[in-house]
Structure formats: C-alpha cells, structure tokens
Amino acid sequence: MSTPAFTEQSLGKRGSEVITGAVTGKNFAIIVAGPSGATISAITCSNKSNASALIGTLPAGYTSYGNFSAITVTSGAIEAYNA
C-alpha cells in the first residue's frame, strides 16, 4: 500500500524549499512561515479562494495548504513543501 500524498508532503518526503525571495513555476502543497514569521507581497494559489488575503505578515509557524505556484517573500522566510 502506498503512502497517501498528503502524508508524504506533510512529512517532507517530496522535499521542500526555503523561500526568501520570489519563486514562480513550481508547485507547492504546503507553506509554513519560518521562525521569525514572513512577509508576503504576492502569492498564487489555484485552489484557494481569496488567496491574496495571505499577502502581508504571517506569524511564525503559520501553515497553509493549497496548490501554490508562485510566492514572493519580502521579509523572513517560508518553507514550501513540494506538491
């Protein structure tokens, strides 16, 4: 029996990327704000209504699930888990 995709993603089995600038053209399933939080100035998520509401400062540990394809971090860091 194979491991469900959401479990693989949440455990980092598919890898992740720490974002401190702009990333486009990749697909992430989970984003988590770093230990100092993160400020986001742009975000694209195809399956999240009103994803632009995430623009601004996110507290440390803030986690969001979706199909993220672009994100711009202007302060702090986001760990983005590969979809």
LUMBA-190758 format. One line per 3 residues: number of its first residue (from 0); their letters; for each residue z, x negated, y of C-alpha. Coordinates in Angstrom, 3 decimals. Example, Ala and Ser with C-alpha at 12.3 -4.5 7.8 and 13.67 -1.06 7.14 Angstrom:
# LUMBA-190758
0 = AS = 7.800:-12.300:-4.500  7.140:-13.670:-1.060
//
This chain:
# LUMBA-190758
0 = MST = 0.000:0.000:0.000  -0.935:-1.447:3.383  1.392:-1.637:6.367
3 = PAF = 0.760:1.090:8.963  -0.986:-0.258:12.066  1.801:0.750:14.452
6 = TEQ = 4.311:-1.261:12.423  2.060:-4.326:12.398  1.653:-4.051:16.165
9 = SLG = 5.314:-3.470:16.931  6.321:-6.463:14.826  3.681:-8.678:16.448
12 = KRG = 1.755:-9.270:13.212  -1.553:-8.848:15.079  -0.456:-11.283:17.770
15 = SEV = 0.355:-10.912:21.417  -0.408:-12.440:24.768  1.884:-13.132:27.701
18 = ITG = 0.096:-11.935:30.828  0.928:-13.389:34.232  -2.386:-12.644:35.953
21 = AVT = -5.425:-10.451:35.266  -6.780:-9.690:31.789  -9.779:-7.470:31.026
24 = GKN = -11.955:-6.828:27.995  -9.157:-6.969:25.431  -7.315:-4.159:23.674
27 = FAI = -3.545:-3.972:23.610  -1.450:-1.290:21.923  1.945:-2.098:23.433
30 = IVA = 3.048:-3.703:26.692  6.580:-4.956:27.353  7.886:-6.235:30.699
33 = GPS = 9.373:-9.737:30.494  12.985:-10.749:31.099  12.572:-10.679:34.890
36 = GAT = 10.538:-7.468:34.881  6.942:-7.323:36.080  4.903:-6.042:38.977
39 = ISA = 1.573:-4.489:38.014  -1.173:-3.938:40.584  -3.845:-2.486:38.244
42 = ITC = -3.895:-1.053:34.733  -6.424:0.722:32.497  -5.286:2.792:29.518
45 = SNK = -7.862:5.145:27.985  -5.439:7.427:26.183  -2.590:7.754:28.674
48 = SNA = -2.666:10.477:31.312  -1.813:9.144:34.773  -1.577:5.501:33.614
51 = SAL = -1.781:4.490:37.279  1.832:5.685:37.603  2.747:2.387:35.887
54 = IGT = 1.481:0.470:38.920  4.465:-1.025:40.661  7.546:-2.858:39.456
57 = LPA = 8.659:-2.352:35.868  12.199:-3.298:34.831  12.856:-5.955:32.200
60 = GYT = 12.173:-4.650:28.704  10.159:-1.626:29.851  7.845:-0.719:26.953
63 = SYG = 4.739:1.463:26.948  2.356:2.389:24.128  -1.342:3.182:24.532
66 = NFS = -4.844:1.734:24.436  -4.651:-0.797:27.280  -7.898:-2.603:28.110
69 = AIT = -7.120:-4.176:31.494  -3.947:-5.162:33.300  -3.173:-7.186:36.411
72 = VTS = 0.308:-8.655:36.787  1.172:-9.950:40.258  4.775:-10.969:39.584
75 = GAI = 6.771:-11.626:36.421  5.202:-11.301:33.003  4.042:-8.719:30.476
78 = EAY = 3.881:-9.360:26.754  0.898:-7.400:25.441  0.575:-6.778:21.700
81 = NA = -2.941:-6.813:20.261  -4.323:-3.494:19.013
//
